Amino acid sequence: MYRRDAAELNVAREQLVAYSARLVADGLAVGSAGNLSARCGDFVAITPSGIDYGELTPEDIAVVGLDGAEVDAPEVPSTETPMHLAIYAATSAAAIVHTHSPEVIALSASRDELPAIHYAIAALGGPVRVAPYVRFGSAGLADAARHALSDRRAAILRNHGAICYGRDLRAAYGNALLLEWLARVYRIALSYGEPRTLTEAQVAEVSAEARRRGYGTRRATRSAASRAPQRTADNASGRDTGGAGKPLGRVAVLGAHIVDVLGRPVESIPPGQGSARLTEIRATVAGTAAGTAVDLAKLGAQVTAFGAIGDDMLADLLVGQMRRHGIDTTGLVRKPGAQTSATMLPIRPNGERPALHVPGATALLDRDDLDLAALSGVRALLVGAPDALGGLVGDGLADAVAAAKAAGALVVVDVLRPGSTRAFDRIAPLLAQADWFAPNADQLLALTGEKELAAAIDRVLSSGTGAVAVTLGADGALVASRGSEPEHVPAIAVDVVDTTGCGDGFNAGLIAGLLLGASPVDAARLGVACGALVATGLGSDAGIADLDHALSFLAQTSPGPAARLRALAGPPAAAGIDH
């Protein structure tokens, strides 16, 4: 597993060295004080103990497991490794920065909290707590830091320093800079008398407005939430941007992991060696498993991915993008000599998307590649594209599903290809184990050979599947289970940019709703909302910001279901603010 993530860890080591140098240059530490780390799947790359940052090299960075065991440690890992590991275990952190910054240390000696002196503190979750003094490197300090970080992205350690985390090193380091600035502003304000600080309600208002405006996203990848009520901001920043207060828990995806390269608008392919100018070109993570994984991570799930990818630059891109969303990629297996599955998509002005596809490594996943123990604790398993998998369908896939179901996991299946009755026969044993099957209407008709959707749904349910959710494109979706008539869930109108990945968005919303405890119809309404949001931008990862944002979007057309889902989800966390 370590070798599988070697390239990712090498990148993390280089980034840690770069940000360590900035730590000193920005006045957040001196010498070798403080420490930084980055999580890479089941491993953590962390700065070593006692080496001056000016002398630090990527080769000096230590790698430890989540249990603290040394995996590759040329130098002694930081004495604060237990604190970092405790924070990774308790939060969605993908990177952590621990500083010995002077303003923060001075404040810690005389205050129990950094109050809301400026609205930017909303990006840290609100007023920053000061944890009690405990000796460095101790389990007590790790516990104190973990408690102080509850619902926050930064905490102050009394007579010691600060600890901040984020979705990546850039975000974590930015939080550390922001915290030091806020402490300085507070000190200056105190020199004028007793400062007037913001109330909890005022900070919450800032957080809500930040989410509405889509702070932290570039205009080129942001949908027009502020310009049209039926569109919302695209946020590719991962789980650390907010979302529901109640986590969805661990979810696994297994199947197709594809890199999409998309361009728009493409009215025609120029003849010969002609060229055409496009508005936008993007490379995104896609595929029935990977695309849904990204959307689930945005909605607040802790996602683990299983699949086969190539040993190429496309695989590096795919893994890197998934890690940016906080997804555990240790279940992705690189196949030497194979290309990562990939698709070129010229997007027409109306959003249609002809595809040029290389099947690549997806079909090479086999039983020996699966860590069944990793499936034992998941709340849901999505099997994405069993029709595109190779021998695993008949040898090993049933074991993976059984391992998940033994722990009480929800099992959802979706397909990738257009469908045929032969493919249906091949995946029928899997469907018999599934709680949900979620194809689109054309796929379902082609798979079953039926001419009417009602008959096709009955065919699937009679095979043993618990329930069926059929996406209908611009007409919404149908939801059906044994003993009940199919129920229609209407679509939500949006300005369509690209329909790539709308089915993945639907699956993510459906799974999220079911894990929250919603009724099947309300879960499908959330799925329709997420699918519609994806259509407002280019690529499978467009549109969805977080669960709170998706529920706000759903509330525009279905306030009752949105309110029920929000009650199940709990209050949203604070959103980040672009500084």
PAKE-495669 format. One record per residue: residue in three letters; x, y, z of N, C-alpha, C in turn. Coordinates in steps of 0.02 Angstrom, whole numbers, plus 50000, padded with zeros to 5 digits. Example, Ala and Ser with C-alpha at 12.3 -4.5 7.8 and 13.67 -1.06 7.14 Angstrom:
BEGIN
ALA506604971650390506154977550390506604983550390;SER506424988850354506844994750357506455000250394;
***
This chain:
BEGIN
MET500414994050000500005000050000500435006350000;TYR501005006150036501455011850037501735013249968;ARG501965007949933502245008949866501725011849820;ARG501105009949830500565012349787500495019949792;ASP500665022849850500585030049861501255033749860;ALA501775030649833502445033649836502465040449801;ALA502155041149742502175047449706501825052949746;GLU501255051249775500885056149815501285058349876;LEU501615053649908502015055349967502605059649948;ASN502905058349890503465062549868503255069749858;VAL502655070749829502395077449821502285080749889;ALA502005076949936501885079550003502535081650037;ARG503055077550028503705079250058503975085850031;GLU503915086749966504155092949936503755099049962;GLN503105098149967502695103749992502845105350064;LEU502965100250104503125101450175503775105350182;VAL504265103850142504895107650144504775114950124;ALA504375115950072504235122750048503865126850101;TYR503365123950131502975127650182503365128450247;SER503825123850262504255124550321504695130750314;ALA504955131850254505365137750242504955144150251;ARG504325143850229503885149650237503735150950311;LEU503705145650350503555146250421504035151150455;VAL504665150550438505175154950466505135161950434;ALA505075162050368505065168450332504465172750352;ASP503905169650368503305173350387503265174750462;GLY503775172850498503795174350569503345170050612;LEU503165164250588502735159750626503125154750668;ALA503785154550660504205150150699504935152250690;VAL505375149650732506095150850725506455144050727;GLY507015143750692507425137650694507045131550670;SER506935126750715506565120650698505915120150737;ALA505705125750768505095125650809504475124550765;GLY503955121650794503355120250756503435114050713;ASN502915112150678502935106250634502335106350587;LEU502395102650533501885102250482501795095050460;SER501205093350436501085086650411500555086750357;ALA500545081350317500035080450266499825073150266;ARG499175072150262498925065250260498875062750189;CYS499125056650177499085053350111498775046450123;GLY498125046050120497795039650131497895037250202;ASP498185031350210498315028450276498985030650305;PHE499305035450273499965037650295499975045150308;VAL500445047250349500545054350364501275056150353;ALA501395061050310502075063750301502145069550350;ILE502675069550391502745074550444503465076850449;THR503565083150466504245085850472504605082450531;PRO505265081750526505645078350579505775082850638;SER506015079950691506155083550752506865086350752;GLY506935092850770507585095650784508015097650725;ILE507745097650664508135099650605507925106650584;ASP508405111150579508275118050559507935118050490;TYR507415122250484507045122350421507475124450362;GLY507985128450374508425130450320508835124750292;GLU508895119250330509285113450308508855107650286;LEU508195108350292507735102750280507695101050206;THR507695094650190507605092150121507015087350119;PRO506735086050060506175081150055506365074350083;GLU506995072450077507205065850101507185065350177;ASP507185071150212507165071150285506465070050313;ILE505955071050271505255070650295505095063350313;ALA504795062550371504615055850395503915053950372;VAL503805047450365503145044750348502955039750402;VAL502365040850432502115036350484501415034050465;GLY501205028450495500525026150486500055029950533;LEU499415029050523498925032450566498955029950638;ASP499285024250648499385021750716500045024150747;GLY500425028150709501045030850734501665026750717;ALA501555020850688502125016650670502535019850614;GLU503195019750621503625022650570503625018250508;VAL503495021450451503485017850387504125019350347;ASP504315025650345504925027750311505165034050347;ALA505625033250394505825038850437506585039450439;PRO506875042850389507605043850390507825047750451;GLU507385052350475507515056250535506945054950585;VAL507055056750647506545055550699505935059950684;PRO505335057050680504725061150669504625066150724;SER504275071450708504145076850757503885074050823;THR504085077350877503845075350943503095076350950;GLU502805080550906502085081850909501685077150863;THR501995071850840501635067050798500995064550831;PRO500985063050897500355060850927499795066050920;MET499965072450925499455077650917499185077750846;HIS499625077250797499395077150728498935071150715;LEU499135065350738498735059250726498055059750760;ALA498045062650820497405063350855496935067950817;ILE497205073150786496795077850748496545074550683;TYR496975070750650496745067250589496185062350606;ALA496225059150663495715054250683495055057550700;ALA495065063850722494465067150747494145072050698;THR494505073750643494265078950598494335076750526;SER494145081150480494215079850408494885082550382;ALA495345084050426495985087150406496355082950354;ALA496635086450305497095083250258497805085950267;ALA497875091350306498535094250321498485098150386;ILE499045098450423499055101750488499685106050492;VAL499615112050519500175116650530500175118650604;HIS500735117450638500825119350709501365124750711;THR501175130650736501635136350736501825138250808;HIS502375142050814502565145350876502565152850862;SER502005155450840501965162450818501875167150878;PRO502215172750878502265177050938501605180050960;GLU501195182650914500565185750934500115180650969;VAL500085174750942499655169450970499915167351039;ILE500565166451045500845164351110500725169651163;ALA500805176051144500685181451191499955181451214;LEU499505180551167498795180451185498635174551232;SER498955168751217498805162751256498985163551330;ALA499455167951345499675168851414499185172951456;SER498715176351423498275180851461497535180151444;ARG497355176051396496655175451376496465168051369;ASP495815166551377495565159751368495255158751298;GLU495225164151260494915163651194495115169751153;LEU495195168751087495255174351041494555175751015;PRO494255181351036493555182651016493495184650944;ALA492875185650923492735187450853492865194850842;ILE493495196650837493695203650829493585205950757;HIS493545201250710493445202750639493055196950608;TYR492635198550559492195193350530492585187650497;ALA493215188950479493615183650447493705177550492;ILE493575178350556493655172650602493155167150587;ALA492635168650548492155163550528492495157950488;ALA493035159650452493395154550414493715149350459;LEU493835151050522494125146350570493595142750611;GLY492955144350598492405141250634492115145450688;GLY492415151250703492175155650756492735157450804;PRO492565160350862493075162050912493535156050925;VAL494185157450933494685152150938494835150851011;ARG494765144651032494875142751102495615142351118;VAL495785143651182496465142551207496455136151249;ALA496815131151227496855124851264497315125651324;PRO497175122051379497605122551439498315120151424;TYR498795122751462499485120751452499585113451470;VAL499905109751425500135102951437500805102151402;ARG501255098351432501935097751404501925095451331;PHE502405098251293502455096351222502575088851214;GLY502335086051159502445079051142502055074151183;SER501605076451226501245071851271500565070051243;ALA500305064451268499615062451250499115067551276;GLY499285070651333498845075751361498775081751315;LEU499325083851283499295089351236498875087451175;ALA498965081451151498575079151094497835079451109;ASP497645077251169496945077151189496685084251197;ALA497085088751226496875095651236496775099151169;ALA497215097951121497155100951055496535098451019;ARG496415091951025495835088950992495185092051018;HIS495135092851084494535095851113494455103151092;ALA494995106851091494965113951074494765114951001;LEU494905109950959494745110450887494035108150871;SER493645106250919492965104150906492575109650870;ASP492335108250809491975113050767492395119150749;ARG493055118550751493505123950732494055121250687;ARG494375125850650494945123950608495605126650636;ALA495565129550695496165132250728496055132150803;ALA496595131250840496585131650913497245134550936;ILE497235137650995497835140551025498035136151085;LEU498685134751090498955130651144499295135251194;ARG499065135451256499315140251304500065139651314;ASN500405145551313501135146051322501515141451275;HIS501245140451215501545135751169501505138151096;GLY500895138751069500845140650998500135139650973;ALA500075137750909499425136850878499425130450837;ILE498845127750825498755121750783498175123150736;CYS498285122350671497775123750620497765118050570;TYR497175116850542497135111750489496725114250431;GLY496755110550376496375112350316496335106550268;ARG496025107950211495925102750160496565100950123;ASP497075105350129497735104050102498225108650138;LEU498865108150122499355112250156499255119750146;ARG499055121450086498935128550072498385131250118;ALA497845127550125497295129850168497495129950241;ALA497845124750263498055124450334498535130150349;TYR499005131450304499485136850315499135143650313;GLY498645144350268498265150550265497885151850330;ASN497625146550360497285147250424497765149550479;ALA498385146950477498885148950527499055156450519;LEU499135158750458499275165850446498685170150470;LEU498075167850454497485171550474497445172050550;LEU497575166550584497535166550657498035171550687;GLU498645171650662499145176250688498925183550675;TRP498645184850617498405191550601497845193650647;LEU497365189150660496805190650704497055192150775;ALA497555188250798497835189450865498155196350869;ARG498495198350816498815204950814498285210450814;VAL497755209650774497215214550773496905215250842;TYR496805209650876496505209750943496955213450992;ARG497605212250988498085215751033498055223251021;ILE498045225250958498015232350942497365235350968;ALA496805231750959496155234250982496155235151057;LEU496485230651094496505231151167496865237551189;SER497325239951148497695246051167497245252251166;TYR496665251751133496195257351131495655256751184;GLY495645251151220495115250151270494815243251260;GLU494225242051288493905235551282493585234951212;PRO493815230151171493555229651102492825227451099;ARG492475229751050491805227251034491885221550984;THR491645215651003491735209850960491065207650931;LEU491095203350880490495200950847490155195550889;THR489495195250884489115190150918489125183650879;GLU488915178250911488865171750878488405172250817;ALA487845175750824487375176450768487695180250710;GLN488085185350725488415189150671488935185050634;VAL489305180850671489785176450638489425171350595;ALA488865168550620488475163750581488215166950518;GLU488015173350522487765176850463488315177550411;VAL488925178950434489495179350388489615172650353;SER489575167250391489685160650363489165159050310;ALA488535160650324488005159350276488095163350212;GLU488295169650220488405173950161489005171550120;ALA489525169050155490105166450120489925160550077;ARG489495156050105489275150250066488865152450006;ARG488405157350018487975159549963488375162549906;ARG488895166349923489305169649872489835165149842;GLY489945159349873490435154749846491145157049856;TYR491295160249914491985162449927492455156449924;GLY493045157649896493545152249891493535148749824;THR493085150749778493055147549712493205152749659;ARG493495150549604493645155049548493025155949506;ARG492965161849476492375163349435492305158449378;ALA492865156149349492825151649291492515145049308;THR492545142949372492265136449391491665137249437;ARG491405143349442490835144649486490205145349446;SER489675141949465489035142949432488735149449456;ALA488215151649425487965158449437487445158849492;ALA487625156449551487145156649606486955163849623;SER487435168449617487285175349635486925179049579;ARG486885175949520486575179349463485915176149444;ALA485805169849460485185166449442485005161749498;PRO484385161849520484205158049580484245150549571;GLN484305147849510484305140649500485005137949491;ARG485525141849507486205139449499486595140749563;THR487155137249571487515137749634488255137449621;ALA488665138749672489385139149664489695132249661;ASP490165131349614490575125349611491155126049659;ASN491235121249703491775121649752492145115149752;ALA492755115249726493155109049722493635108449781;SER493445111449836493915111649892493845105949941;GLY493365101649933493335095649975492915096450036;ARG493005091850084492555091250141492645096950190;ASP493195100550187493345105350240492995112050231;THR492535112650183492225119050168491555119950203;GLY491355115550245490715116150277490335109750271;GLY489675110250256489265104450250488885103150314;ALA488555097350316488125095950373488515094750436;GLY488215096650492488535095450555488535088050572;LYS488055084150546488025077050560488385073350504;PRO488935069950517489325066750464488945060750434;LEU489085059350372488795053450339489165047150356;GLY489755047850386490145041950404490555039450345;ARG490815033350352491255030450301490845027350244;VAL491055028850184490745026250124491295023650078;ALA491185018050045491665015349997491365015449927;VAL491795016849878491595016149808492065011249775;LEU491795007049732492185001849699491985001549626;GLY492485002249581492325001749510492715006449466;ALA492365009849420492685013749367492965020349393;HIS493605021449381493945027749397494235030349331;ILE493975035849308494105038349240494325045649244;VAL494785047549200494955054649191494585057249130;ASP494195062449139493845065749083494215072049064;VAL494295073049000494555079448973493985082448932;LEU493735088148955493145091248925493295098148898;GLY492975099848843493035106548815492355109048792;ARG492245115548799491595118448777491685125748756;PRO491225128048713490715124348676491005121848610;VAL490855115748591491095112848529490495112048482;GLU490455116348432489905115948383490065110848328;SER490705110248311490905105348260491655104148267;ILE491895098548243492615097048241492905099948177;PRO493395104448181493675107548121493965102148074;PRO493885102948009494165098047962494915098647957;GLY495235093247935495955093247925496335095147988;GLN496785099947983497165102248041496925109148064;GLY496285110448053495995116748074495945117048150;SER495795122848177495735123748249495115127748265;ALA494905127348328494335131148352494495133648422;ARG494265139548439494395142348505493805140648551;LEU493975138048610493465136148659493475140848718;THR492935140848756492885144948816493235141748875;GLU493215135048878493455131548937493675124448920;ILE494225122348950494455115348947494635113249017;ARG494395107349038494535104849105494705097449103;ALA495105095249152495225088149163494945086549232;THR494505081549237494165080149300494165072749315;VAL494055071149378493945064249401493225062249382;ALA493145056449352492485054349329492425046749334;GLY491885044249308491745037049313491235035749366;THR490855030449359490295029049403490505028349476;ALA491125026149488491375025849557491705032349577;ALA492205034549538492605040349558492195046849558;GLY491765047849508491375053949506490905054449566;THR490595048849584490165048749642490565049749706;ALA491175047049708491605047849767491735055249782;VAL491895059049730492035066249739491415069849766;ASP490825068249737490215071549759490045069549831;LEU490135063249848490005061049917490475064549967;ALA491105065349947491575068849991491355076050002;LYS491115079349951490865086149959490265086450005;LEU489855081250003489255081150045489405079250117;GLY490035077450131490235076250200490405069150218;ALA490445064650169490615057750184491375056850187;GLN491595051950226492295049850228492355044050178;VAL492645045450120492615040850064493265037050054;THR493195030550042493765026350022493625023549952;ALA494115023849908494025021849838494395015349824;PHE494075010849786494375004649764494295004149688;GLY494845002749653494815002049581495505001049552;ALA495524999949486496154999049450496275005149406;ILE496885007749410497095013349369497755011549335;GLY497975015549288498605014149255499205016549295;ASP499785015349267500405017749297500665023449254;ASP500285028949252500425034349205500245041049237;MET500355046349197500235053049222499495054249235;LEU499055051049196498345051749209498155049049278;ALA498485043649298498365040849364498595045849418;ASP499175049049407499415054049454498905059649462;LEU498635061849406498135067249407497515065049445;LEU497275059149430496665056549462496755055949537;VAL497305052849558497425051849629497495058649664;GLY497865063149634497965069749664497315073549672;GLN496885073249621496245076749626495795073749680;MET495785067049684495365063849734495625065349805;ARG496285065549813496565067249878496395074349898;ARG496355078849850496175085749866495475086049896;HIS495065081249881494395080949910494375076749973;GLY494955074749998494975070950060494815063650053;ILE494835060949992494665053949980495265049549993;ASP495155044050027495675039050039495765034949975;THR496355035549944496485032249880496915026049887;THR497025023749948497465017849956497175011549925;GLY496535011549909496225005749876496285005949801;LEU496605011049773496715011349701497365007749683;VAL497325003049637497894998949618498155000949550;ARG498795002449547499095004249482499294997849445;LYS499094997449382499234991649341499794993349291;PRO500394990449300500954991949256500784990449183;GLY500964995149140500864994249068500174995949044;ALA499714997449090499024999149071498925006749074;GLN498475009149033498295016249035497705017149082;THR497705022549118497125024349158496525025649112;SER495945023049129495345024149089495245031649080;ALA495075033649019495025040849004494515042048949;THR494235048048949493735049948899493855057148877;MET493795058348812493785065148785493065066948769;LEU492845072848793492145074848787492095081848757;PRO491945082348693491785088948664491065090748681;ILE490975095748723490305097448749489975102448701;ARG489385100448676489025104748630488705110648668;PRO488515115948633488225121848666487605120248707;ASN487225114948688486625113048726486765108348784;GLY487395106748796487585102348851487665095148833;GLU487485093148772487575086248751488325084648748;ARG488485078048753489185076248762489365069748727;PRO489515069948662489795064048630490455062148664;ALA490625055848665491205053548704491685049348661;LEU492325050448672492865046348642493225043148701;HIS493155036448708493345033148771493885027848760;VAL494355027648807494845022148812494675018148875;PRO494455011848868494255007848928494805007248980;GLY495425006348957495995006549003495985001349058;ALA496215003349117496364998649171495764996349211;THR495194999449202494614997949246494474990549250;ALA494494987049193494304979949192494834975449224;LEU495414978149243495964974049268495934972949344;LEU495454976049378495394974949450495234967649465;ASP495594964549512495444957649528495384956649604;ARG495204950549623495064949049693495644950549739;ASP496254949249717496834950349759496974957849772;ASP496664962249732496764969449741496334972349796;LEU495844968549821495354971149868495544969549939;ASP495534974549982495634973650053494944973250085;LEU494694967250094494014966350120493934969150190;ALA494484969050228494444971650297494264979150296;ALA494474982650244494334989850240493604991250227;LEU493224986150207492514986950194492084985450255;SER492394982950308492014980550365491684986150404;GLY491944992250399491674997650440491285002850401;VAL491135001650337490805006750297490055006650308;ARG489735012450301489015012950306488675011850239;ALA489055012750185488765011650118489325009550071;LEU489145005450021489595003449968489255004749902;LEU489565008849860489335009849791489765005549745;VAL489455000949708489794997249656489635000749591;GLY490125004349565490035008349506490325005149444;ALA489915003649395490125000749331490334993449337;PRO489934989049368490104981849367490104979149296;ASP489724982349251489704980149181490364981549145;ALA490794985849174491444987349143492024983749178;LEU491874980249233492394976449267492504969749232;GLY493084966949242493254960649209493044954549249;GLY493524950149261493374943949296493154944849367;LEU493254950749396493054951849465492314950749476;VAL491904952049424491184951349431490994944249450;GLY491344939349421491184932449437491634929449490;ASP492164933049509492644930249556492904935649603;GLY492544936949656492784941549706492324947249723;LEU491934949649675491494955349688490964953549740;ALA490704947549736490214945349785490504945349856;ASP491154943649861491484943649927491514950749955;ALA491664955649911491694962649933491014965049957;VAL490494963449919489824965549938489614962150004;ALA489784955750010489614952150071489964955050132;ALA490594957150124490964960150179490634966550202;ALA490404970550154490074976850172489394975550204;LYS489014970850176488354969550202488384966250271;ALA488914962550285488984959450350489034964650405;ALA489284970550388489334975950436488714980450435;GLY488214978450396487594982350393487604987950343;ALA488064987750294488124993150246487564992950195;LEU487374998950172486924999750116487314998450052;VAL487054994450006487394992849943487004995749885;VAL487335000049846487035003249788487435001349726;VAL487094999849671487424997849609487205002549553;ASP487675004549511487525008349450487975005849395;VAL487775006849333488155004349276488445010049236;LEU488915008449191489265013449152489045013349078;ARG488985007449050488875006748978488135007248959;PRO487995007748893487295008448871486845002648893;GLY487124996548898486734991048924486524985948871;SER486454979648892486214974248849485954968748894;THR485534964348867485264958948907485824954248930;ARG486344953648889486914949448910487254952448971;ALA487334959048972487634962349030487194961449091;PHE486534961649082486084960849138486154953849169;ASP486204948849127486294942049152486944941449191;ARG487454945049169488114944749201488104947849271;ILE487734953349278487734956849343487124954949386;ALA486704950449362486104948649400486254946049470;PRO486784941849481486934939749550487114945649595;LEU487444950749568487604956649607486974960449624;LEU486524961249576485894964849589485484961349642;ALA485534954749646485164951049697485404952749767;GLN486034955049773486314957049838486204964449854;ALA486004968349803485994975549810485364978049844;ASP485444983449883484864986849912484544991549861;TRP484974994449818484734999249768485094998049702;PHE484724998849647485014999149580484815005849550;ALA485305009549522485185016549502485415017949431;PRO485145014649380485335016149311484925022049283;ASN485095024249223484645028949190484125024949150;ALA483625028349124483065024949092483285020949031;ASP483725023948989483945020348929484335014148947;GLN484765014548997485145008749019484685003249045;LEU484185005149085483745000149114483344996449060;LEU483095000049011482724996748957483164992148917;ALA483784994348902484244990248863484464984048902;LEU484574984748968484794979149009484254973749014;THR483634975849023483104971049034482774968648970;GLY482864972348915482524970548853481794972448852;GLU481574976048903480864978048906480754984548868;LYS480114985748849479954991848812479674997348858;GLU479434995548917479145000348963479535000249029;LEU479595006249058479995006749120479675002749177;ALA479025002749181478694999049236478874991649233;ALA478864988849173479044981749166479784980649181;ALA480204985349159480924984749172481074985049246;ILE480734989449282480824990049354480614983549388;ASP480044980849367479804974549396480304968949384;ARG480614968949326481114963749311481704964049360;VAL481934970149374482494970849421482294968949492;LEU481704971349513481484969749581481374962349591;SER481144958949538481034951749544481684947849548;SER482244951049529482904947749534483174947849605;GLY482844951749649483054951949719483294958749742;THR483364963649697483574970349717483044973549762;GLY483274977049814482804979949862482394985649834;ALA482714990049795482354995849768482724998349706;VAL482375002249665482655004849603482535012249600;ALA483055016049581482995023149567483225024249495;VAL482775026549452482925027349381482955034749365;THR483525037049340483585044049321483285045049252;LEU482935050649243482565052049181482805058349147;GLY483425060449161483685066549130483275072549150;ALA483025076349101482655082449114481975081249145;ASP481775074849152481125073249182481185070949254;GLY481785071049284481865069349354482055062149365;ALA481675058549406481845051649423481215047849445;LEU481265041149443480755036749469481055032649526;VAL480665031649579480885027649636480375022149647;ALA480605015949653480145010349662480455005049706;SER480035001649743480234995849783479704990549776;ARG479864984449799479384978949792478744980449830;GLY478184979249797477534980149829477264987149825;SER477604991749790477354998549784477435001049712;GLU477005005749694477045008649627477625013549622;PRO477945014049563478485019049555478225026049570;GLU478635029949604478455036849621478925041649584;HIS478625046649552479015051349512479275057049554;VAL479915058649545480235064349578480405069349523;PRO480105075249524480195079949468480905082749465;ALA481105084849405481755087949395481745095049422;ILE482335097949429482415104949447482735108549388;ALA482405113749363482645117249304483275121249319;VAL483785120549278484405124449283484635126449213;ASP485095131149210485415132849147485965127749136;VAL485855123149090486305117449081486935119649044;VAL487505118049074488155119049042488415112449014;ASP488355107049053488625100549034488275095149076;THR488045089849043487695084549080488155078949104;THR488805079649092489275074549116489255073949192;GLY489175067849217489195066749289488555068049327;CYS488015069749291487385071149327487135064849363;GLY487225059049332487035052849364487445051449427;ASP488095053149424488515052349483488285056949540;GLY488095063049522487835067649572487195065049602;PHE486745062249560486135059249586486295053649635;ASN486745049249617486915043649661487185046149728;ALA487605051349726487885054049788487335056949832;GLY486875060749802486325063549841485865058249869;LEU485715053149828485295047649851485605044049910;ILE486245042349905486595038849959486625043150021;ALA486775049650013486805054150070486135054450106;GLY485595055150067484935055450097484755049150135;LEU484905043350105484765037050138485175036250202;LEU485805038350201486225037750261485995042450316;LEU485685048050297485415052650348484785049950380;GLY484485044850348483875041950374483245044550341;ALA483315047750283482745050550247482345044950213;SER481725046550195481315041850156481635041150087;PRO481495035550052481775034749984481605040549938;VAL480995043149942480805048649897481185055049914;ASP481235056649978481625062649997482355061749979;ALA482635055749987483325054549967483405055549893;ALA482915053249853482945054249781482885061549762;ARG482495065449802482455072649789483135075949798;LEU483495073849850484175076449859484615074249801;GLY484525068149777484905065749719484765069949658;VAL484135071549645483955075749588484265082649594;ALA484265085449655484565092049666485315091849652;CYS485655086649675486375086249664486525085249590;GLY486125081149555486225080249484486125086749446;ALA485625090649466485505097049433486085101949444;LEU486355101949505486925106349519487525104649476;VAL487655098149467488215096049425488145098749354;ALA487525099149329487405101449261487555108749251;THR487655112549305487765119749298488495121649284;GLY488935116749282489645118049268489935112749222;LEU490565113449206490895108849161491235103249199;GLY491035097049187491365091349218490965088249274;SER491165082049292490815078249344490855081449412;ASP491365085549425491455088249492491165095249500;ALA490755097349452490495104149454489885104649500;GLY489725110849520489075112449549488985111349622;ILE489135105449648489005103949719489555107049762;ALA489345110949812489825113849860489855109549922;ASP489295108649955489255104450015488525102750027;LEU488385099050080487705096750093487245102650108;ASP487475107350147487055113050164486865116950101;HIS487325117650056487205121249993486705117449950;ALA486785110849946486315106749907485615107149936;LEU485555107150002484895107650033484585114550022;SER484995119750023484735126450009484475126849937;PHE484825123649892484615123449822483965119649815;LEU483915113849848483295109849846482715113749876;ALA482835117749928482305121449961481975126549915;GLN482305128649862482015133549816481395130649781;THR481385124049770480815120949736480435116049780;SER480765113249831480445108249874480615109849947;PRO480315115149975480495117150043480335111950096;GLY479795108250088479615103150137480135097650142;PRO480295094150087480815089050088481485091750111;ALA481665097850089482305100750110482325101750185;ALA481765103950214481745105050287481815098450324;ARG481485093250299481545086650331482265084050328;LEU482575084850271483265082650264483735086750308;ARG483605093250312484035097550353483975095750427;ALA483375093950448483285091850517483675085550533;LEU483715081050485484105074850494484855076350493;ALA485055081250451485765082650443486055086550501;GLY485645090450536485905094550589486145101150562;PRO486385105650605486595112450584487225112150542;PRO487295116650493487905116850452488495119550491;ALA489095117350469489705120250497489855126850463;ALA490325130650490490495137050461490845136150395;ALA490715140550348491035140250282491675144250282;GLY492145142350238492765146150232492645152750196;ILE493085157550208493035164050176493685165450139;ASP493615167650078494205169250037494505175750062;HIS495155175550076495485181650101495955184450048;
***
